[in-house]
Amino acid sequence: MRFMSETPDSRDSVSFSSQKLYGEMNEPSFKVRDLYFNKFKSKISLLLERKKPRNIVCDKGRVSPRHIHKYQYSDNVFQRRTKTTSSDTTIIFLIDGSGSMENRVDVEGHRIAAMSACGAVASAFAKSCHEVLKDKISLEVFVKSAPPIYSESLTGTNNKGMVMLTRVYSSGKDCDHDKLCNLVPNSPISGVSDSDVGSFTSEYAVLPALMKWIRKNVRTKKVIVFNMTDGESYCTIGENMFQFRSNHSKMLRNKYLRGVPNVTLMFDTNSSHLDSQAQSGKISMFRDIYGDNMIYVNKDFSGALFTTFMRFIEEC
């Protein structure tokens, strides 16, 4: 993990800088994004065709001249027009911004950083929602991080260890989906001499802040949380430097995501050397943390990804 420091920074030199979340243009990530966009576009177009208003035959409504001859043996001689289905759903992406997300994964024939893969997926879905669905499905993308340094000048308090939730895309407001392809695993702060500051793994330590933001800003009836990560929780929080670990993520999932449709896409970049039994045990551990609706892949995850997204969209 790329850290400027692993000790607190008491100097007044730390400031918020969302630009630290973006690197130089990542051409492979854009190629992966375009591949996913074409798949999303075609699938979403088919979905919209099914949701267009149409006449259906039923047992009440206006008499259908084309079916009246069936009245002696069927009640289905009426017709009514279905209404256009408009989504009342907000989908929220939570992308792990920890340093280990620099590890490489194989996606659509390209070997790219896990962070770039997440950015490409989010960018493809954002582009599809904007260009095809005209933002009928609201989409918000956040990066979660846990900087290894802190400063009173940054927070205005002496609360020390913290986690950060940074919104990097909002449909209808910030429609620059291209920039998601350039995400890098940094904390959104600027350190000494404008240096980059890495991140520990905050995971569901951000859920209290996310739910507070949802209550204040989301107006749709339904919210779906799509979490993307590569590992366990590991960070410190608060004045007493509380050690936040995976069991605490599980507790917060049970508290804040109970009743909220959610799924975690877990791609483990460090299990290729494990035998089948050890890998099965690791999957079981992750499933205990993130729930039964976790998708675990350590290779190309496109199949599971599209199945999940289409299920989400069908439910909208």
Secondary structure by P-SEA (a helix, b strand, c coil): cccccccccccccbbbbcccccccccaaaaaaaaaaaaaaaaaaaaaaaaacbbbbbccccccccccccccccccccbbbbbcbbbbcbbbbbbbbccccccbbbbcccccccaaaaaaaaaaaaaaaaaccccccbbbbbbbbbbbccccccccccccccbbbbbbccccccccccccccccccccccccccbbbbbbccccccaaaaaaaaaaccccccbbbbbbbbcbbbbbccccccccccaaaaaaaaaccccccccccbbbbcccccccaaaaaaaaaaaaaaccccbbbbcccaaaaaaaaaaaaaaac
